[in-house]
Amino acid sequence: MVGLANPGSMGFDFAHINLHKTFSTPHGGGGPGGGVLCVREELAPYLPAPVLEQAGDRYQWSYDRPRSIGRVHSYYGNFGMIVRALCYVKSLGAEGLAEVSREAIVNANYLKARLKDAFTPSHEGYCMHEFVLSAARQKARGVRALDLAKRILDFGMHAPTTYFPLIVDEALMIEPTETETKASLDAFADALLTIDRETKEDPERVKRAPTQTPVKRLDEARAARKLTLTWQDLEAEVGGA
Amino acid sequence: MPELTLRELSVKEHRGPRLAPLDVPAEGAERLLPRERLRGEAPALPEIPEPAVVRHFVNLSVLNHHIDKAIYPLGSCTMKYNPKLNDEMAQMPGLQAIHPLQPEDLSQGALAVIWELHEWLKVIMGMPAITTQPAAGAQCELTAILMTRAYHAERGNPREEVIVPDSAHGTNPSTVHQVGYRVVTVPSGPDGCVDIGALKREVSGKTAALTACSTWTARI
């Protein structure tokens, strides 16, 4: 919605966005995040201290904030991300940012239109920058959203978010973003439609996936329950081999 | 085929770049370090030519999926391509070498960067006040609910409940709980939006805030 609408004019008192991803710090490797919290005037006194102020031609941190909730982070946030975000908004400009939003919305609606006959959209009509499909029909053929997601990996693409939101049965949440070309969107849609065909003709192939990746299907829960974080942990696990 | 580790790729005497001969007198480690700091044998460092090292890391870089390889349509995550220019700017020596404990008079350029971004984001969000201190989204939620409590407490009643839609990100109810409020869940209607009738029934004098997912927004 950047450049098209804003939470302030909708009457929200707080609104949060991320600097990572939306405002140009790559994500996916567990790298740094950056949170932005905007508030209306009456809530400003409670913002975490210090607050940046402009005094003439000089900038300074104001620590004299008696009603502040205090610090939530050391120093002043993740500065490298602030630099990336400023470079991003300045290089696009106001109109460029609105164009980013329009393209993200058009891309999502294009993919939704290409996929809606094979997968059931959670809701009819146009979407914003992302949409949710239900794989309920595929589930009836014995193939679950998780299997579809694993099979997409064999096409060299990342899977959509699965099982979120929780209120949609066998949810696949898809957000193509504005940075994909039509050819890339088509390749993704073609892959999902191919996989849908496989659920009718060869469901076992989908349930065995992935077969083309460096590691095959992993236990979904083991990494969270059995932590192997150091080489000593690994040695203990494999018996010091 | 699995990628071997650098240790497995190592072949004795397969060195990388050759160092130029010393043009100053050699000083043995035993003359520079106390005896107890010297190791008994040479370290078992991998011995690999430079091209093999480059290939090793390039091969590793494509084992995982990333946006530089192909589409990453992970919903609710915005895994888009980020221009490399922005990384280059963040790596400028003048910005890399500053320290947060440096005096404000010597940090004016960095503070101007933060100030200018704040001005942009306030316009984008349509809101007059901002912090970029939180580390990420869940901490923004925590900050917002802590501020909610401070706001209400100052008016004599911190209230008891925060209303969260059933489609919300899991961090929403956990944040509410962490600040000590009770989570009141409202269902979604058939159109996927919050059931307004149910919402009206839940709002009361106990309500501290209403939250909306998943680009997290709230109303006191």
Interface residues (C-beta under 8 A of the other chain):
Chain A: V2 G3 N6 P7 G8 S9 G11 F12 D13 F14 A15 H16 I17 N18 L19 H20 K21 T22 S24 T25 P26 H27 G28 G29 P32 G33 G34 G35 V36 L37 C38 V39 R40 E41 E42 L43 A44 Y46 L47 P48 V51 L52 Q54 R58 Y59 Q60 W61 R67 I69 R71 V72 H73 S74 Y75 Y76 G77 N78 F79 G80 M81 I82 V83 R84 A85 L86 C87 Y88 V89 K90 S91 A94 L97 A104 L111 S122 H123 H129 E130 F131 V132 L153 G156 M157 H158 A159 P160 T161 F164 P165 L166 I167 L172 M173 I174 E175 P176 T177 E178 T179 E180 S184 L185 A187 F188 P214
Chain B: P2 L63 H65 H66 I67 K69 A70 I71 Y72 P73 L74 G75 S76 C77 T78 M79 K80 Y81 N82 P83 L85 N86 D87 M89 A90 M92 L95 I98 P100 E104 Q108 A110 L111 A112 V113 I114 W115 E116 L117 H118 W120 L121 K122 V123 I124 M125 G126 M127 P128 A129 I130 T131 T132 Q133 P134 A135 A136 G137 Q139 C140 E141 L142 T143 A144 L146 M147 T148 A150 Y151 E154 D166 S167 S188 D191 G192 A209 A212 C213 T215 W216 T217 A218 R219 I220
